[in-house]
Amino acid sequence: MKTATVAAGATVALSSLSGLATAAEERPSTVNEQVFSGACRGNCCGGCALDLTVRDGHLVHTYFHELPEPEYNHRICLRGLSHAQRVYNRDRLKYPMRRVEGTERGAGEWERISWDDAIDEICTKWKGYREQYGPQSLLAKIDGGNFASVHGGTGGSLFINAMEAAGINGAVDNILINASVDALGMSESWNMNELSDIAHAKTIIAWGADVADSYLQAWRFFADAQENGAKLIVIDPIFTTLASKADIYVPIRPGSDAALAMAMIKLCMDEEMVDIDFVRNSTVAPLLVKEDGTYLRGSDVGIAPDSLGIDEKTGEEKFDDVLMVWDEHDGLLHPVNEAVTPRIDGSFEVGGVPVTCAYELLKERVSEWTPEKAQEVTDVPAETIRQITRIYAQETPSTIFPGYGIDHYTNGEYSMFSVVTLAMVTGNLGKPGASCGLVMPLETLWANQVPRFLAGTKSWGNILAFDLADVLKNKSYLGRDINIKSMVISHGNWFSNRVSRTEMLEEIIPNIEFIVAIGLDLTDTTRYADIVLPAAHWFEVNDLFGAYSPQPYLMIQEQAIEPAFECKPDFEIQKLLLKGMGVGEVYWDLSEEDFMRMLLDGDAAKAQGITLERLREEKVIRLFPDNPQVHAKGGVFPTATGRAQFYLETPHVLFDFGQDWDYEKAHLPVRFEPPAEAWSENPLYEKYPLSLIQQHAKWRTHTQWSHVPWLKEMDPEPVAKINPGDAANRGIADGDLIKVYNDRGYVVLRAVYSAGIRPGVVDIPKGWQEDQFVDGHYQSLTTKVTSPVYVNSPFYDVLVEMEKYVESEGER
């Protein structure tokens, strides 16, 4: 924190901050100005370090914090610059509020109550439910709107455990995050090289990632690479801002990404663009797959497994049953790490055991995917497929930056695995400028510190969000009795951002007796609560931030201002609730500083010399050990096989909710299957011939910043971006109000012509709330049909139709 005294005339007037400033003529001739350090942490994959200027106790300015590495010194985005308007927004929650008795949820009828009354009423109800139905009668959803530690996800997880409540698996973004782990493993940067390494690439493919709008903090590295001569290829169904900067733009058919990637893999094989050494030595290509789908191991050929000692978690002895390969060097079978030239092709027998090289299975899988066949499926011309493949495979090192655009379909894991496998066969992994995956630091610094505060308690377990309506109806889940009576939601706007909103309004909210929402703003979620508790803004607390961000730093959040009105920090609210319930005694007297010191009191932090005192002095500390951090450096991957995995020996579901899934098919997830709904061969297409996409706009992070005045000046209302041809066919003029609908719901909003939208696609940029639409809600159009393996929300796997809206005929 820095302090200075400045003349009032040299400052920006505070009158824009909702009247909290003193009128100019009443100000003293000098004001006290201080600068604090903080972090922007609103689930945008950003995590930018900030300087926070405070004048006479009011936040007046945010600016990027100078970082120790020049390559990361960049300008913050418009959201980061507008935090003052979030802090002092007229829609900010100011006091605890109770829904007026007799009014409907969502009607907006509130009465102000005291904190004592709010906590007493909540805990009285919760104690009654707990006594009659058990602690799992409380359902707790700690969402992603605050990626801090004390007041965010870590503290929230401890709260759920202390309450012994049931949690919710939200089933969001699981494919990109978790399929990449199954393929590439996890290291300090998750499984992609750090962002600054992109500048070392000669070719970059942004695949389903609108970096220039939705991932702004990454864009500068793409631009740096282009200035260094790199080619940028953008693969996306819509002409995004990033596409306008590309050397080659590839407008792909929505949901067909796996087909394109498989054609590129086959072309690499056909034209000898495969990095054979990398494939042989750093992927599962030479591993021998038996008829039962497992790998040939030493025990299959008479080699006794070596003992690895006792497993600390299970207490059982562990054994290393070595993987075997056929060595072309001497024509003999060897453990994989002893072979000189492992064979990667063919099927044969070893000691009477039929086996097939994993690479042979991959070749068979992609064998039909010629560029011409892929063109039929993807709408990408065969010559374009050849062009981008040759550039990617030959003008190396090459980086693929996959985005959540390929994640949001029911077939998303096939797209992700196929894209990552393209990187494997070309050897574009494990070296500077060569990468494909997801980048964000792991909170390994305090992973082993958290259990000490669980105090023997644990949550009941997680309920899949898609199953919640049935759980409320049947009062059981996976064979266990559970009678949910109350729900508490914190750190997010779940009622607005989840798929299948119609189900939420009709089958979930009415069947939960008592809903508590903790938040910063009046949102779709707080509107449907019974009691609302106002939370402090990020800059009104002390905290640590070092997760879910591409920045390679641990940052300190210094409390810059006092919590406004009667708002309280999240952790303080949780402690009040725990104390009111008489549970989680270990937390009751725990301060922010106690919590931060506890998190940093572990071997990982000590090994890096990270202390709270050092953080307070330096503000940010680099977490990645190398610079730049390269995932799987040298081609050694942190997976079960030590190799990049396009074949999975023991596939698993991410979340077991009793679903049916095809174990055999999951072995080799490099395949193409059409999306469950958004595909022209679907019979539903005759009725609803348009695919819906929810582009992530630069103005909002999900629904955060949705009511900030400065940003609304530039993006004032929800719109549907539509192709002029599709509009003309339906008699829709540019600027008309339209109704976008399907059997699940509808939304009414303004149409905007865009030639950058493919015919057959409707783009409704994400992040608006119920009160901002003319009528309806865009999440009412979505479905909860999901991948059974990675259990994901299919935000883009949606078919709709649209028509001109006639207000007299509509519901207002």
N, C-alpha and C positions, 0 to 999 in steps of 0.2 A: 504494500500500500504506500502511495506517495501523497504528499500533502503540498498544496500551494495556495497562495492568496492572490486573487486576480481582481482587476477592476470589473465592475458589473457591466460596463459598456462593451467589454470584449467577449461577452458570453452570449450564447443563444438563449433567447427568452424562454421561460418555462411555461408560458401561458398555454402552450399546446398540450401540456400534460394534465388534462382534465381539471384545470383550475386549482391544482395543488400548490402552485407557486404564488408568491406574494406579488401583487401588482407592482409594476416597474417603479412608480413613484414612491412606493413604500419600502423599496429595497434599501439596505444599507449601501454605502459607497463601495464597500468591499464584501466579497463573499468567500466562504471557505470552500476550497475545491480539493477533492481527494481522488486518487485513481487506484482502483482495486483490480485484482486479477480474477478472471472467471473463465467459464467455458460454456459454449453453446451446445446443448445436449438433448435435442428434441427428436431423436429417432429419424434423422435425415441422413445417417451415416456420415455426419459432418464432424462434430467434435472440435470446432475451431476454438483456439485460445483467444480470449477477449481481454481488453482493458475497459474498465467500467468507470466512467467519470461521474462522480457524485458531487453535487453542489448544494450546500446547505441541507444535506440530508436527502436530496432527491436525485435519482438517476436521470442524467440529462444526455448522456452520449455513450455509445459503444463503438469500439474500434478494435482492429485485430491487434493481438499481442505479439510483439517482436519475439520470434523464436530463435533458438540458438543455431539453427541451420538455415542459411539463407534460402535454400530451395523450397522451404515450407513457409516463408514469409509471403503472404498473399493477402489480398483484400477479402474481407468477409462479405457475405451475400446480403441481399436486401432484408432478409429476415433477421439476420444478426444485427443489422443497423437499426432495426425498428423495435428493439426490446423495450425501450422506454414506453412505447405506446402499448405494449403488452402489460407492462407493470401497472400503468395508470389507465388501462382501458375501461370504458364505462360498463362493459359487460363482465368485468372481473368480479368474482365472488368476494363479498366484503365481510359477511357475518354468517354464522350458522343460521340455517333456515329450515323450517318445517313446512311440508305441504299442508295447505289449509284443509282441515277436516271436511270431508264431504265432496271435495273437488277431485276431478280425474287426474291421474298421472299424465303429465305432459301439458296440462292446461296452463301452467305458469302462475298458479295462485300460491303465494308463499307468505309466511309470517316469520318475522325475525325472532330468534330465541337466543338465549345465552349459551356459552360454551358448557357451563355446568349442567344446564337443562338438557342440552343436546347429548352430552356424554352419558348422563343419567338415563335418559330415555332409551338410547341405543343399547346400553349395557343391561338395562332392565329387561328389554325384549330378548336380547341375546342370551342372558342367563336363563330365562324361561324356556327358550328353544333348546338350549344346551341341556338343561335338566330333563326335558321331556323327550327330546329326539337325538341327543348326543351332540358333541362338538361339530360333527360334520353337517349339521343343519345349517351352518354358516358356509356360504360359498364366497371365496375371496378371489378377486381378479386384480392383480397388480400388473398394469399394462406398461407400454413402452414409451410413455410421454416424458420420462425423466430418467436418463441413463447415468445418474450419479450413483454413489454407493451408499452413503448414510441415508439419504432421503429418497433414494431410488430403488433399483431392483434388489440390491443386497439386503438393505433394511426391510424392504417389503417381503422378501422371502422368509426372513427371520420372523416377521410378524405372523405370517400364515402358519409357520411351524409352531410358534408359541400358542396360537389360538387353536391348534389342532384342527384347522378348518379344511374343507375341501378346496382344491384349486381348480383352475381351468387351463387346459391346453388350447390356446387360441388358434392353432393350426394356420399360422401365417408365415410365409417366406421360408418354409421348411426345406423346399427342394434345393434352392441355391445354397442355403447354409449347410444342410446336412448331406445332400448327395455329393457335394464337393468334398466333404470330409471322408465319405466312404471311398471316393476315388483317389484323393490326394493326401489324406491325413490332416493333422493340425500341428502347427508350430507357433512361434511367437506372433506371427502375422496372420494367423489362421491358415490359409493355404494359397496365398498369392504373394508375389513380391510386393514390397511396400510401394506406395504411389510414386515416389520420386524416381523409382527404377523404370517407370514407363518411358522416361526421356531417353533411355538407352536402347529402346526398340527401334528397329528399322521398318517394321510393319505392325500396325495396331488394328485389330478388329474389335469394334464396339458392337456387341451382339445383344440386342434387346436392352440397351442401356443408353438413355438420353442424358449423357453426362453433363452437357452444357446447361441443362435446365434443372435436372433433379439431383445431380451429384456435382454441384458447382465447384467444390473444393478440389475435385479431381481434374477438372477441365484444363487447368493451367499446365499440367504435366503432359497432357495430350498435345496442347499447343506448343510446348517446348520441344516435344519430339518432332512435330511437323516442321518447326523452324530448323531442326537439325537434319531435315531431309526425310523423315519417316513418312510412309504412306498411311493414311487413315481410311479404313473401310468401315462403313456403318451399315449394319443389317437390322432393319426395323420396318414394321408394317406402315409406319407413318413418317412423313418427312419432318423430322424434328430439327431443333436448332443445331444439334450436333451434326445431323445429316447435311445441313447447309455448309458445314465446314469440311466435309469429307472429300477425299480424292475420288472415292467410289461409293455411291449410295446404292444399296441393294434393297428394294422394297419387297419384302418377303410376305407371303400369305400368312396370316396369323395362325399360330399353332403348328407350323410345318417345319420348325427349326431343325428337328432331328433328321428329317429327310435331306436337308441341305448339308448338314454336317457329315452324314453318312456318305453322300455322293463325293464330298471333298476327301474323305478318308480313302474311298475306293480309287479316286483319281490319283492320290498320292501313291497308292500301291501299284496302280497300272503304269504310272510314268516314273517309277523309281525315285520318288521324292520322299521315301520313308527313311528316317534316320535309324538304320538297322542297328548300329552299336547301342544307341540309347534304348531302342525297343528291346533289344536282347538283354541288356544289363540293368535297366532301370524300370522296366514294366513287367507285368505278369506274363508277358508273351511266351516265354519258354516253359512255364509251369505246365505240368502234365495233368490234364483233367480226366478223371476216371468216369465211368459210366454213371456213377451216382452223383456226379457233379462236384465231388471234392477232389483236392489235389493228391497226387501220388506222393507219399511220404516215406521216410526211412522204415517205419514199422511195416509198410506194405512189402518191403523187400528184405526184411530180416535185420534191419539196423535198429538196435534198441534206443529209445529216446533218452536224451541226457537230462538229468535233474537240474532244474533251475532254482531249487530251493522252495521255501514256503511262501505262498501267496499271503500277503499281509491282510487282505480283506477277507478271504475265505478260510485261512488257516490250513489250506490243503497244499500238498506238494505240487509244484508245477513242473511240466516236462517240455522239452524241446524236441518235437518229432519233426526232423528236418525235411524241408521240401527237396524233392529230387527232380533232376532234369537230365536229358540225354545230351551228352557232350560230343559234338561233331569232331572235336580235336582228336579223341582217341576211340570214338565209337562205343563209349561205356556210360553207364549210369553213375551220376555223382550228386552229392548234395549241391544245391544251387550255388552256394558261395565258394565251392571248390572247382566248379566247371570253368574251362577256358573259353569254349565257344558253344554255349548252349544252343541246341536246335530249337527253332521257333515254328517250323512248318510240319504239317502232316499228322496222320493218325497211325498208330502201330501198337504192338504189344510189348510189354516189359514183364518178363517172368510170368507170362500167361495172363497178365492184366491189361485189357484194352485201354489205351490212353490217347488223348488228342491234345496237341499243344494249344494253349489258350489263344495264341495268335491265329491259329488255323480256324478256330471258332469265330474269331472276329472277321477274318477274311470271308468265311462263308456267310456271315450275317450281312456284310455290306455288298456282297457279290452282285446283287441285282440292281444296285443303286448307281446306275450310269447318270451322267449329267442330264441326259434326255429324260430318263424316268423321273429324276428329281424335279426337272422343269415342270412336268405334268402335275406334280403335287404342290410345289412351292411357288409357282409362277415366276421363278427366277430363270432367265434364259440360260441354256446350256453353256453358251460361250462365256457368259458372265461367271458361271460357276468355275469354268476352267481358268478364267483370268484371275479371280480372287484366290483360288487355290494355289496357283503357281506363284503368285506374289507372296502369299503367306508362307508357303513351304520353302521358297528359294531366297527371298529377300529377308534374311534373318539377322539377328534374333527377332522373334515375333511374339507379341503379346495379344491374347484374347481377353477382353474385359467383358465378361458376361453380366447381364443385368437382370433385374427381377422381371423384366418383360418376358423372358422365357420360363420363368418360374410359375406364372399365374395361370397355368392350364393343367388339366388333369393328366396330360401326358408330359408334364414338365420335366420329370426325372429322366425321360428318354432324351429329351433335348439337351439337358445338362450333361449327362454322361457322354452323349455323342460329341458334343462340343469339346469337352475335356479330353476325350479320346483322340480327337484331331490333334490336339496339342501333344499328346503322348507319341503318336506315330511320327510326327515331324520333329520330335526332340526339342520342342519349344517349352521346356520346363526346367527348373532347377539351375538356371544360369541368369546372369544379368540381361535384362531386356526380354526375357522369355518366361512367360507366366500365363496362368489361366486359373481363375478361382475366385476367392473372396478375400478381401483384406480388411482385417480389424484386429487390434491387439487382444490378447487373452488376459483376463484378470487373474493371472497365475500368482500375482503378488500376495493375494489373500485367500486363495482357494482353500487352503488348509486351515485358515484361521476361523472361518465361519462356524464349523461344527461345535467349537467350544462353547458357543452361546445358545445352542439348541436346547440345552438343559434337559435332555432326555425326552423332549417332545418332538412330534413330527406331524406334518399335515396328513390328512386322510388319504391324499393322493389326488391326481388330476382327472378331471372329467373332460373328455373331448368336447369342444364347443358345439360341434355338430350334433352331439348326442343329448344336449342339455334339455331340450323339449321333451324327449322321451323319458329322461331321468325324472323330471318333475312329474310326469304323468304316472310312471310306473313305480316310482319311489325305490328304485334299485338300479345298480350299475355293475355290470360284469359279475353278477352273482352276489353282490354285497348290498345290504339294505342301506338306503340313504334317503332321508326326508328333508329336502332343502326348504328352509323357511325364510332365510334372509340372505342377502347378497351385499357385499361391500366392494366397490370398484374405486380404484385409485390409479393415478398416473396415466389416465387415458380416457378416450371417448369411444368405448367399445360399442355402444349402441349405434354409432354412426359409421364406424369403420369395419365392422364385420360383414361377411356375406350373409345373404338370406335374411334381410332385415324384416321382411314381412312376418317370418316365423318369430323373430324377436318380439315384435309388437303384439302378435296375436296369441302366441303359445308360451312364451317365456315370461315376459314382464307381468302379465296378469296372474301367473301362477306362482309368483314369489311374493310372500306376504309383506316383506319389509326390505326396502332397498336403501342403502346408504351410499352416497357418492362423495368422494374427496377430490377436490380439483381446484384449478386456478380460475377457470372461466365458466360461464353459463353455456353448457353444451347440450347436445342431444342426449347425453347420458345423465347429466345432472337434472335435466328437465323431467326425466321419468323417475327420479328418486323420491323418497319420502322424507329423508333428511339429507341436507347438503352441508358439508364442512369445508370452509374455505382454506385452501393451502397456500403456503408462501411461494413466491416466485423463486426461481433458481438463485437469483442474486441476493436473496434475503436470508440465505443460510450459509453455513460453512460445509464444505464437502470435498470429496475426491472424485475425479473423473478420468477414466482410462479404458473404457470399454465401448464397443460398438462404434468405432470411429476408425477411419483410415489413418489418422494422425498417429505417429509413433511415440506418443508422449503420455505420461501421467501428469495430470494438471490439478492444481488446487483451486477450489472455489472459495474465495474470501467473501465473507458476508459484507456486502457493500452498503446495504440500506436495511433499515428495520422493516419487518413484515408490515405491509400496509393494512390499514383498518384493523380488523380483528383476525386476520389470517395467521395461521400457525404452520411451522415447518411440518412436513410429512412425518418425520420420525417422532416429533413431539406428539402429534395426533395419535400415532400408533401407540405410543407409551401411555397416553391418557386412556385409550380403549383397553389396553392390556391391564392397566391398573384397575380400571373400573370393573373388569371381568375377574380380577384376582388371579391372573395367570401371567407367566413370563416375568417373574419377579426380577430376574437377572437384568432386565432392560430398564426397570423403573427409574433408576438413578443414573443411567448411562448417558453421558453428555456427547455432543458431537465430537469433541476432541477425544474423549475416551474411545469412541467408536473408531475414529480414524487411526488412533495409535494402535488399537487392537488389530485393525486390518493390515497395518504395516509391520506388525511384530511377528514376521514369519521369515523362514529361511530365504525365500526368493527375494524379498525386499532387502534383507540384510546383505545378500550376496551382491546386490547392485548398489549398496550403500544408500538406500533410499530411506529417509527418515522424515517425519513431519517437519522438523526444524529445517532440513534441507529444502523441502518443498516450499516452505514459507519464504525462504531466501531466494530460490531460483525460479519458483512459480511453475515451471514445467521441467520434467526430467525425461530424457529419452528412455523408452522401454526396450526397443529392439536392440539386440546386442551388436549386430552388424550394420554397416551403413554403405550402401542400402541393404536392407534385409532381403535375402533371397530364400524363398521357401524351397525345401528339399535341395539345398545346395549340393552340387556334385552328383545329383541324380539319386540320392538316398532319401526315401520317403518315410514319414512317420505313420506307416500303415502296418497292419498285421503281417504283411509279407515283406515290408521294407521297400516296396516297389509301388509305382503308380498302377492303379487297379481299374482296368476296364471290365474285368471279370471278377465277380464276388464269390468266393468259395462258400461262405455261409451268410447269405443275405438275411436281412432282418427287417422288421417293420420299425419305424421310428417310434410309434406309439400304438400299443396293442389295445384296441378297443373291441376285440372280438370279431374283427372283420375277416372276410374271406380274401385270400390273396394267393397268387400263384408263385410258390417258392421256386419252382424250376425256371420259370420265365425271368425271375429276378436275378438269376445268376449273371446274365449278360444283358444289362439294361441299355445297351446300344441297339436301339430299334426304333421303328416309327409306328405309332398308332395314332389315328386322328384324335383330336380333342373329343371329350364326351358329348359336348353340345355344339360348339361353334365350328361347324363344318358343313359344307354344302351338301354332302351325302346324307346328312341327318334328315329324316323325314320332317322334323320340326322346321327345317330351313324353308319349306314352302310357305309356312305361315309367318316366320320371322327370319327374313333373309339378310339381316345385318349383324355383323359381329361388333360387340361393345368392347372398347378399350378405355381404361381409366388412366390417362397419362398423368404422371407426377409433375406438377407445375412448380416453377421456381418461387411462386408467391406463398406457398403453404407447405407445411410438413404434415401430411395427413390433414387433420382439421385444425392443427395449431396454426396460429396467425390468420385464421379465417375471417376474423372481424377487426383486424388492425387497419385503421383508417388510411394510413399512407399506402399500404399495399392494395387496398380496395380501390384507391384512386386509379391504379394501373390495371387492375383486374376486378371490375366492380360487381360482376354477377356470374353465376354459373352459366355455362354455355355448352352446347353440343357442336363440336366441329364436324362438319359433314362434307362429303364430296359434292360439288355442284351438280354433277350428273344425277346422283341419287336424289338430290333435292328437287331437281326439275321434274323427275319422274313422278314425284309426289306432290307437285304444286306448291313447294315450299320456297319462299323467297329468302334471301339473305337478311337476317334480322328478325324473321318471324318467330313467334312463340310456337314451339312444337311439343308434342307429347311423344315420348319414347316409352315403349311398353312391351311387355310379354305377359305370359300367363301368371307370373308371380307378382307383378306390380307395375308401376309407371312413375315417370317423373316429367314435370313440365318445366321447360327452360328455353332459353333463346338459342336459335340456330345461327351458326356462323359458317359461311362458306370457306372452304380451304381446299385448294388443289393439292395440298400435301397429304390429304387423307385418301387412302386407297378407296376405290369404289367398293361398296359392300361393307364399309367400316364406319362406325360412329365412335368418336372420341369425346368422352366427357371428362375433362381434367378433374383430378381427385381433390378432395379437401373441403367441400362445401357442406353446410349443415342444413337441417330441416327448415329452419326459418328463412333460409336464403333462396330456396326454390319457390317458384310460383305455386307448385303443388307437387306432392309426392316426394320421392327420394330415390337417388340412383342406385343405392345399395338394395333397394327392394327388387331390382331387376336380377340380382345375382343368385347363384345356386350354391348349395353346400355339397354337391357331388364332388368326391375327392379321390385322389390317388390313394389306394389302400396301403401303399408302402410308405410314402413320405407324408401323407396326411396333410394336405395343403389346401389353402383357400384359393379357388379358381376364379379370381376376380375378372379375368379376361375370357373365360370359357363360357360366353353368354351370347345368346341370340336374341335380337330385338327387332321391332319394326317401329317406324315413326310416321307421324302425320301432323299436318298443320293443326294447331290448337285454336279452337274457337271458345273464347272465354265463357260465353253464355251457356255453353254445353258442358263446361268442365266443373269440377268440384273445387271450390276455393275454401 
